[in-house]
Amino acid sequence: MCQVGIDFDTSSQEAIGLFRPRSDGGGDALARLADSGVSELAMVATCHRVELYAAAVDPRRAVRALTEQLNAMRSERERDELSPAVRLDAAAMHHLIQVAAGLKSARLGEYEILGQVRRAHHAAREADTAGPILDRMFQQAISAAREIRNALGISHQKRSLTDTAMGWLRAAAPPPRDCAAVVVGAGETAREMAEKLAGMGVGELTVLNRTVDRAERMAARVGGRGGPLTRLPAAARDADIVVCAMSGDGPVLHLDHLAAADDRERLVVDLGVPRNTEQSIGSLPNVRLLDMRAMLDLAIGEDGQHQEWADQAADRLDAEAEKFAEWCRTRSISPVFQELRHHYEDTIKTEAERALDHAGLPEDDINQFASRLSGKLLHTFYAGLKEIAVENSPQVAHEITRQLVLRETP
């Protein structure tokens, strides 16, 4: 089991924004990675992380292939040497539980991430790239994350980066009755910001988007006006607050949109990945810019007092990670145990048929007898075999079984 990925903690937000991950769970990618021993594949892709989880016979070989796959998600002109975080076995499970619980989010305890992890698993299953190992991993991680959130009281809090953005705006914005705001985008983040700005009581709210009817529908829900993205230059010059939250290929709010505006202060929030604003906008004398990197730093600073959440969850995380690793090690000896059981069943069946040659028993009865007896005879041996696999390695268990029981030598 291995995990390869980057997130806001190990890479820049600009680098994460260069990725164009597929949303179908990676069926084509699994076919390409099959030669590297990858048998199952899932991807967790959000605004702040792109991570690949894979089941593989040789995890270290698979890591190289997954790193190449991760780099292939960027356009050729944007590719460079990629140094993702790599986690194997229990460490990969430990990390996934932390991610799902919101303990690895920029805003500690973020409530949306659990659903994003659940959707990543669903996408892999829909693409037929998740099998028994990833199913077990994601189901256990989601269950453990939910229990950790409940135990720590995180589940009762609605915490997201839009809350951080609104806190920054409330501390800096003009009085609501004098304030005009523009929201660029019509996705989930843009919707949250539009609703929160309306709740803050801005005087005039405009929603702009490439698809005009989506902008108009969102604006109608918050008592604002919708329009096309082409209106952004004029709307930005007339606004006190501009919030950009679009998915796309680059900036939509440019320096010249605000450079010729009057000298009143403007607050610009960039929630886009990749960024929706030219970074140079922040150098204008009357513009205060909160981009994603600054917001992540702000959120982490706000949550410093809650680090005890991660500390309190440490024991549970370690236990769940080890339980999954033990399951993987135990599962890996199943093929050799099945081979051993078939060997015993065939031997018992042969001897039973010889002893009962004239008894006239149906063959099905003899087969059932052989199966039950082999199971009873092997029960204690299988328990010992699992202990060897867990305490040493599956390879040691395989070797013992083949040399001492099946009488095979390498």
C-alpha positions in Angstrom: 0.0 0.0 0.0 1.4 3.4 -0.9 0.4 7.1 -1.1 2.1 9.8 -3.2 0.9 13.4 -3.3 1.4 17.0 -2.6 -0.6 19.4 -0.4 -0.5 23.0 0.9 1.9 21.9 3.6 4.5 20.3 1.3 4.1 22.4 -1.8 3.1 25.9 -3.0 -0.5 26.7 -3.8 0.7 27.8 -7.2 2.1 24.3 -7.8 -1.1 22.6 -6.7 -3.0 24.8 -9.1 -1.0 23.5 -12.0 -2.6 20.1 -11.7 -5.5 19.0 -13.9 -6.6 15.7 -12.3 -9.4 13.6 -13.8 -12.6 13.3 -11.9 -13.4 9.7 -12.9 -11.2 7.9 -10.4 -8.3 7.2 -12.9 -9.4 4.2 -14.9 -7.0 5.0 -17.8 -4.2 5.7 -15.3 -4.7 2.3 -13.7 -4.2 0.6 -17.0 -1.0 2.6 -17.6 0.3 1.7 -14.1 -0.5 -2.0 -14.3 3.0 -2.8 -15.5 4.3 -1.3 -12.3 2.3 -3.7 -10.2 -0.4 -1.2 -9.3 -3.6 -3.2 -9.0 -5.9 -0.5 -7.4 -5.9 3.3 -7.6 -7.8 6.2 -6.0 -7.2 9.9 -6.1 -8.1 12.6 -3.5 -8.0 15.9 -5.3 -9.1 19.2 -3.7 -8.1 22.8 -3.8 -5.3 22.1 -1.4 -4.1 18.6 -2.2 -3.6 16.0 -5.0 -2.9 12.5 -3.6 -2.8 9.1 -5.2 -3.5 6.0 -3.2 -2.5 2.6 -4.7 -2.4 -1.1 -3.8 0.7 -2.7 -5.3 2.8 -5.8 -5.0 6.0 -3.7 -4.9 5.1 -0.4 -3.3 8.5 1.2 -3.8 8.4 0.4 -7.5 4.9 1.7 -7.6 5.9 5.0 -6.0 8.1 5.8 -8.9 5.3 5.2 -11.4 2.8 7.2 -9.3 5.2 10.1 -9.1 5.4 10.0 -12.9 1.6 9.8 -13.1 1.3 12.8 -10.8 3.7 14.8 -12.9 1.8 13.9 -16.0 -1.3 15.7 -14.7 0.5 19.0 -15.5 1.0 20.4 -18.9 4.4 19.7 -20.5 5.5 23.3 -20.3 4.8 23.4 -16.5 6.5 20.2 -15.6 9.6 20.2 -13.5 11.2 18.0 -10.9 8.4 16.8 -8.6 9.2 15.9 -5.0 5.9 14.6 -3.5 5.3 13.3 -0.1 5.5 9.4 0.0 3.9 7.2 2.6 3.7 3.4 2.8 1.4 1.0 4.5 0.5 2.1 8.1 1.8 5.7 7.4 -0.5 6.0 4.3 -3.5 4.9 6.4 -2.5 7.2 9.2 -2.4 10.1 6.8 -5.7 9.3 5.1 -7.5 9.3 8.5 -6.0 12.6 9.4 -7.1 14.1 6.0 -10.6 12.8 6.3 -10.9 14.0 9.9 -9.8 17.5 8.9 -6.6 17.3 11.0 -4.5 17.9 7.9 -6.6 20.8 6.6 -5.4 24.4 6.4 -8.4 25.2 8.6 -8.1 22.5 11.3 -11.3 20.5 11.5 -12.6 21.6 8.0 -16.0 20.0 7.6 -16.0 19.5 3.8 -13.0 17.2 3.5 -14.8 14.1 4.9 -17.3 14.3 2.0 -14.5 14.9 -0.5 -12.7 11.7 0.7 -15.9 9.8 0.5 -16.5 11.0 -3.1 -12.9 10.1 -4.0 -13.6 6.5 -3.0 -16.9 6.5 -4.8 -15.2 7.8 -8.0 -12.6 5.0 -7.8 -15.3 2.4 -7.4 -17.3 3.9 -10.3 -14.2 3.7 -12.5 -13.6 0.1 -11.3 -10.1 1.0 -9.9 -10.9 0.3 -6.2 -10.8 -3.3 -5.1 -10.8 -5.0 -1.7 -7.7 -3.2 -0.3 -8.7 0.4 -1.1 -12.3 -0.4 -0.2 -11.1 -1.5 3.2 -8.8 1.4 3.5 -11.2 4.2 2.7 -14.2 2.6 4.6 -12.0 2.2 7.7 -10.5 5.7 7.3 -13.9 7.4 6.9 -15.4 5.5 9.9 -12.4 6.3 12.1 -12.4 10.0 11.0 -16.1 10.4 11.8 -15.5 8.9 15.3 -12.5 11.1 15.9 -14.4 14.2 14.8 -17.3 13.3 17.2 -15.0 12.5 20.1 -13.1 15.8 19.7 -16.3 17.9 19.1 -15.1 18.9 15.6 -18.3 17.6 13.9 -20.4 20.3 15.7 -18.3 23.1 14.1 -18.7 24.4 10.6 -15.1 25.4 9.8 -13.9 26.3 6.3 -11.5 28.7 4.6 -14.5 30.8 3.6 -15.0 31.5 7.3 -11.4 32.7 7.5 -12.0 35.0 4.5 -15.2 36.4 6.0 -13.4 37.0 9.3 -10.7 39.0 7.4 -13.4 41.0 5.5 -15.4 41.8 8.6 -12.4 43.2 10.3 -11.5 45.4 7.3 -14.7 46.1 5.3 -16.5 49.5 5.3 -20.0 49.7 7.0 -22.3 47.2 5.2 -24.8 49.9 4.0 -22.0 51.6 2.0 -20.4 48.4 0.7 -20.7 47.0 -2.8 -19.4 43.4 -3.4 -18.7 41.3 -6.5 -18.4 37.6 -6.4 -16.7 36.0 -9.4 -17.7 32.3 -10.0 -20.7 30.1 -9.5 -19.3 27.0 -7.8 -19.6 25.8 -4.2 -17.0 28.2 -2.8 -18.5 31.2 -4.7 -21.9 30.3 -3.4 -20.7 30.1 0.2 -19.1 33.5 -0.1 -22.1 35.1 -1.8 -24.4 33.8 1.0 -22.0 35.0 3.7 -21.6 38.4 2.1 -25.4 38.7 1.9 -25.7 37.7 5.5 -23.1 40.4 6.4 -25.4 42.9 4.9 -23.5 44.3 2.0 -25.4 47.1 0.2 -25.1 45.7 -3.3 -24.1 42.2 -4.4 -23.2 41.2 -8.0 -22.4 37.7 -9.1 -20.5 37.2 -12.4 -19.7 34.0 -14.2 -18.8 32.7 -17.6 -22.2 30.9 -17.7 -24.6 33.8 -17.2 -27.7 31.8 -16.2 -25.7 30.1 -13.3 -24.6 33.6 -12.1 -28.2 34.8 -12.3 -29.6 31.8 -10.4 -27.1 32.2 -7.6 -27.6 36.0 -7.4 -31.4 35.5 -7.2 -30.9 33.3 -4.1 -29.0 36.0 -2.3 -30.9 39.0 -3.4 -28.2 40.2 -5.8 -27.7 40.7 -9.6 -26.1 38.3 -12.0 -24.2 38.9 -15.1 -21.4 37.8 -17.6 -17.8 37.6 -16.7 -17.1 40.4 -19.3 -18.6 42.9 -16.8 -15.8 42.2 -14.3 -13.5 45.2 -15.2 -16.2 47.8 -14.7 -17.8 45.9 -11.7 -14.4 45.6 -9.9 -13.8 49.4 -10.3 -17.2 50.1 -8.7 -16.9 47.6 -5.9 -15.5 47.8 -2.4 -15.1 44.0 -2.1 -14.1 41.6 -4.9 -14.2 37.9 -4.3 -12.8 35.6 -7.0 -13.6 31.9 -6.7 -13.4 30.3 -10.1 -11.8 27.2 -11.5 -9.8 28.0 -14.6 -6.5 28.4 -16.3 -5.3 31.7 -14.8 -6.2 35.2 -13.6 -9.4 36.8 -14.5 -8.9 40.0 -12.4 -6.0 42.0 -13.8 -3.9 44.9 -12.7 -5.3 47.3 -15.2 -8.9 46.5 -14.0 -8.1 48.4 -10.8 -5.1 50.6 -11.6 -7.3 53.4 -13.0 -9.9 53.1 -10.3 -10.6 55.9 -7.7 -8.5 56.0 -4.5 -11.0 54.4 -2.1 -9.8 51.2 -0.5 -10.7 47.9 -2.1 -10.6 44.4 -0.6 -9.8 41.6 -2.9 -10.1 37.9 -1.9 -8.7 35.3 -4.2 -10.0 31.8 -3.4 -9.2 30.3 -6.8 -6.8 27.4 -7.5 -4.9 28.3 -9.6 -5.1 31.9 -8.6 -7.8 34.1 -10.2 -6.0 37.5 -9.7 -2.7 38.9 -10.9 -0.4 38.9 -7.8 0.7 42.5 -8.7 -2.8 43.7 -7.8 -1.7 43.6 -4.2 1.0 46.2 -4.9 -1.6 48.9 -5.7 -1.7 51.5 -2.9 -5.5 51.2 -2.3 -5.9 47.5 -2.7 -5.6 44.9 0.1 -5.3 41.4 -1.3 -6.0 38.1 0.6 -4.8 35.3 -1.7 -4.9 31.6 -0.9 -1.4 31.5 0.5 -2.0 34.4 2.8 -5.3 32.9 3.8 -3.7 29.5 4.6 -1.2 31.2 6.8 -4.0 33.2 8.5 -6.0 30.0 9.1 -3.1 28.1 10.5 -2.3 31.0 12.9 -6.0 31.1 14.0 -6.0 27.4 14.8 -2.7 27.2 16.7 -4.7 27.0 20.0 -6.5 23.9 18.7 -3.4 21.8 18.1 -4.5 19.7 21.1 -7.0 18.1 18.7 -4.3 16.4 16.8 -2.5 15.4 20.0 -5.7 13.9 21.5 -6.3 11.9 18.3 -2.8 10.5 18.1 -3.4 7.2 19.9 -6.6 6.4 17.9 -4.7 7.2 14.6 -1.9 4.9 15.5 -4.3 2.1 16.4 -6.3 2.4 13.3 -3.2 2.6 11.0 -1.7 -0.5 12.6 -5.0 -2.4 12.4 -5.1 -1.7 8.7 -1.5 -2.7 8.2 -2.1 -5.9 10.1 -5.1 -6.7 7.9 -3.0 -6.2 4.8 -0.2 -8.4 6.1 -2.8 -11.1 7.1 -4.6 -10.8 3.8 -1.3 -11.3 1.9 -1.0 -14.8 3.2 -4.4 -15.9 2.0 -3.2 -17.3 -1.3 -0.7 -19.6 0.2 -3.2 -20.6 2.9 -5.8 -21.4 0.3 -3.2 -23.5 -1.6 -2.4 -25.3 1.7 -6.1 -25.9 2.4 -6.7 -27.4 -1.1 -3.6 -29.6 -0.5 -5.2 -30.9 2.7 -8.6 -31.3 1.2 -7.3 -33.3 -1.7 -5.3 -35.6 0.6 -8.3 -36.2 3.0 -10.6 -36.8 0.0 -8.2 -39.3 -1.5 -7.8 -41.2 1.8 -11.6 -41.1 2.5 -12.5 -42.4 -0.9 -10.0 -45.3 -0.4 -11.3 -46.2 3.0 -15.0 -45.9 2.0 -14.6 -47.5 -1.4 -17.6 -49.8 -0.9 -19.7 -47.5 1.4 -21.5 -46.0 -1.5 -21.4 -42.4 -0.1 -22.1 -39.6 -2.6 -19.1 -37.6 -3.7 -20.6 -34.3 -2.4 -20.7 -35.8 1.1 -17.0 -36.8 0.9 -16.1 -33.3 -0.4 -17.9 -31.7 2.5 -16.2 -34.0 5.0 -12.8 -33.2 3.5 -13.5 -29.5 3.7 -14.7 -29.5 7.3 -11.9 -31.7 8.5 -9.1 -29.7 6.7 -10.6 -26.5 8.3 -10.4 -28.0 11.8 -6.9 -29.4 11.3 -5.6 -26.1 9.9 -7.3 -23.7 12.3 -4.5 -23.5 14.8 -1.9 -23.5 12.1 -3.6 -20.6 10.3 -3.7 -18.6 13.6 0.1 -19.1 14.0 0.7 -18.2 10.4 -1.1 -14.9 10.9 1.1 -14.1 13.9 4.2 -14.8 11.9 3.0 -12.6 9.1 2.1 -9.7 11.5 5.2 -10.0 13.7 7.7 -10.8 11.0 6.5 -10.5 7.4 4.2 -12.3 4.9 7.3 -13.5 3.1 8.5 -15.4 6.1 5.0 -17.0 6.6 5.0 -18.0 2.9 8.5 -19.5 3.1 7.6 -21.5 6.3 4.4 -22.9 4.7 6.1 -23.9 1.5 9.2 -25.5 3.0 7.8 -27.2 6.1 4.2 -28.1 5.0 4.0 -28.1 1.3 7.5 -29.5 1.1 8.6 -27.0 -1.6 12.0 -25.4 -1.7 13.0 -22.1 -3.4 
